[in-house]
Amino acid sequence: MAPVPEASVPPLEQILTPEQRQTYLEAIDRNLGRARKTLEALQNRRLNDEQRTYLERIRAFIQQADDARKTDLFRARNLSERASVLAEDLLRSVQ
């Protein structure tokens, strides 16, 4: 008997109403805006090694959120929130 090929299962994704989609997009924009503004404010500051590590994590989360926004708004929102929270923490540690 010939082996039965496995069916390709599409990845599960959350189905959003237009209102939910808009809410997610606004939250992503707000979070990324805060994170980017913080990065600009810290651009010319002297940072220690730990702070530079945080800065790189923030940049990575921003990039990942931008990439995820195209296919997975739930993931993009979570990544943008992480970027925003880390940016706030970093800014407090520098002041």
N, C-alpha and C positions, 0 to 999 in steps of 0.2 A: 504494500500500500504506500502511495506517495505521500510525503509529508505535506501537511496543510500549512500554507503560508499564513503567518500571523497578520491580522488586519492592522493597518496603521491607525493608531488612535490619536486624534488631534489633542493637543494640550488643552487642559481645562482652563478656561478663562472666565472671569467674572463678566456677566452681562449687566451693563449699566443703562439706566434710562438717560435720555438727553440731559435732564437736570442733574443727575448724579455725575455724568461725564463732565458737565460744565463746572460743577463743584470741585471735582478732582483736579481739573485743569487750573482752576483759580488757586487752589491750595498749592499745587506744584509751582506755579508762577510766583506766588507769595514766598514760599519757602526758599526757592532758588534765588529770588531777588535779594532776600535777607542774607543768604550765604555769600552771594557774590559781592554785595555791598560791604560785608565784613572783610572779605578777602582784599578788596580795594583799600579799606581803611588800614589794613595790616601790611600793605605792600612794602612800605619803607621802614617798618619797625624791625628792630633786632629781636630775633627769636632764638630761644635755646633749642636744643635738639628735640626735646619732647614736643615743643610747640611747632617746630617745623614738621614733625611727624603728623601732628593733628592737621596742619595746613594741607599736607599731601592727601590725607584721608578725606578732607572736605572736598578738595578738587576731584578726587576719584568718585565720591558720592554724587557730585554735581554732574560729572560726565556720565555716570551710570544712569542717573535720573533722566538726563536728556535722551540717552539711548532708549531707555525703557518706555519713555513717553510715547514712542511710536507704536508700541505693541502691547504694553501692559501698564495701564494707568494706576492700578493698585500698587504695583511695585515701584513705579515712578514716584508716587506720592510718598511711600515709605522711605525711599532713598532721599528724596528732597527734604523730608522731615529730619532725617539723620544729619544731612549736611547743615541744615539750619541750626539744629541743637548743638552740634559740635562747634559751629562757627561762634555761637553765643558763648559757649564755654571757653573757647580759645580767646575771644575778645576780653572776657572777664579776667583770664589768667595773665593777660598782657598789661592790663591797667593797674 
